[in-house]
């Protein structure tokens, strides 16, 4: 049956000039890719190490990687139709890894998969099936972003996303079209070069756009803190001046936080399900992560400039926004690329509180009350028992669902 199907057409010979042109394009594309990706990687690695991070036990990490990355289960579960479209693109990228390597090898006269061989022919047909699914998926995603335009994706149209979608579609279309021509035809050579140009244009754009998640998000998911909404404890400084106050400035950003900031796919799932955002509050979890990313891009992980500013004046993130978080974890639960929003938001709040930078009338009153009476209600400690008796409050013994702390 396979013998009756059309075969992938590839040019059989290239002139020396064509090989040199191909090599020059490959080097230029790889260099442009690394010029940006190297900067991002350097910022992540130069961020502070996470003191409480442990790689082991590793079994759960492997399972999460298989389930969330390779199977794309979380992407599909939360938004089935767009999720399937994204999954189709991702799976096509995996299938095309070998196709792309062979494509580049063909350009240098080092082909290792032949369309006429049983393995090569079978694999190229498999890749064609994924290419077709990817083309349909990317077309659907393009329509959703530019015509349907869900508000969670943002008010501003991202034309870079449209161009990336065009390049991905071009990669799939030129590959599929190569099954309709013969090896010796001019069309086969034209399609091969069009595929090459789309590939080498796409590669250096990845680290400049949200599509950087294609490279970083597998690592983000594998290197998560391990449990849902896990907030790392503040640690005592081993020496004076080394105290941990939370996320105050760039120097406090850890490698995990920086990795997650650069992994954001800007899908807006976190904001869509945030109770503060959906009730009209200033908090936008997506913008919090993008604010951290912008800070890293502008100032880097060694900066002593504050991460937070006043509402209306903040360049990156505002105090008012982060203090509207209820820490319910809906954002973290929804995120398809493993970003842990709650530790970041709590870290930013800790930094503002512990350094005295938090400017809030209610907060200032709360701290003053705690300082004077050791409780949030301002009750005189000597009157504590009388208050409990007057209000007929039961003493907490572990059987109640809630505990009212009276200091």
Secondary structure, 3 states (H helix, E strand, C coil): CHHHCCCCCCCCCCCHHHHHHHHHHHHHHHHHHHHHHHHHHHHHHCCECCCCCCCCCCHHHHHHHHHHHHCCHHHHHHCHHHHHHHHHHHHHHHHHHHHHHHHHHHHCCCCCCCCCCHHHHHHHHHHHHHHHHHHHHHHHHHHHHHHHCCHHHCCCCCHHHHHHHHHHHHHHHHHHHCCCCCCCCHHHHHHHHHHHHHHHHHHHHHCCCHHHHHHHHHHHHHCCCCCCCCCCCCCCCCCCCCCCCCCCEHHHCEHHHHHHHHHCCCCCHHHHCCHHHHCCCCCCHHHHHHHHHHHHHHHCCCCCCECEECCCCCCCEEHHHHCCCCCCCHHHHHCCCCCCHHHHHHHHHHHHHHCCCCCCHHHHHHHHHHHHHCCCCCCCHHHHHHHHHHHCCCCCCCCCCCCCCCC
